[in-house]
Amino acid sequence: MLPLPDSNRFQSHLSEGGVPGNWIQTGMGDIAEDKASFYSNAEGYWKEVPPTVDGMLGGYGGISSIDINGSKAFLKKFLGEGQGKTGTGCALDCGAGIGRITKRLLLPLFKTVDLVDVTKEFLDKARSYLGDDGKRVGNYFCCGLQEFVPETGRYDVIWIQWVIGHLTDDHLVEFLRRCQKALRPNGLIIIKDNVSYEGVVPDEVDSSVCRDLEIVRRLVGQAGLRIVHEEQQMNFPKEIYQVHTLALR
């Protein structure tokens, strides 16, 4: 999912406030007939995206530094030594793309970083994009998050940015539960993503959805996680969705 412009034209008010197997886009027909096409359409979209920072950010490459600086300030609140602090041994970058977040946020803070992304071409590009620091990458996993099973007890931080909209509600809850098992003591799951103003907004272009904050919080709770801190990313262009960052345990 991209840092997309906010448009109420695609607003979908679903009775359960969630994402079922079939989505109906108001006035525009079916977005996806089933879960299989929802995922395959997204894979097809990303295969056509150039493996660049601008490609990863849907033409908003100029916001990358603002994004990274905000994420770094958020994450540093938790890292360190001592009681309750999150370690800096190993992190997982989910929906990593070419490794933009790995390169500028995670590798400077963690000894080892793993990347997972559904698009092989992006992970191939990451090997060169990350440069010498790429030697500290532990694993490149080519897999959709709906199927990915992270290693139990491996990660201090699992970073999930601009990708939860590519998962159905059920798959998101199940993935978060697997992530919880993959955490080390005092580990954190970080979600950073677009939030809609109300309900679920489907995006036909990249086959994703944008949920409002209350829905995201509800799904986090269903996964058995609690929100320990939450912030809105500031200084992004006004025409895009609000972006919120949530730290979960």
Secondary structure, DSSP 8 states (H G I E B T S, - for coil): ----B--GGG-B--TTSS--SSEEETTTEEEESSHHHHHHHHHHHHHTS-SSHHHHTTT-GGGHHHHHHHHHHHHHTTBSSSTT-B--SEEEEET-TTTHHIIIIITTT-SEEEEEES-HHHHHHHHHHTGGGGGGEEEEEE--TTT----TT-EEEEEEES-GGGS-HHHHHHHHHHHHHHEEEEEEEEEEEEEBSSSEEEETTTTEEEEBHHHHHHHHHHTT--EEEEEE--S--TTB-EEEEEEE-
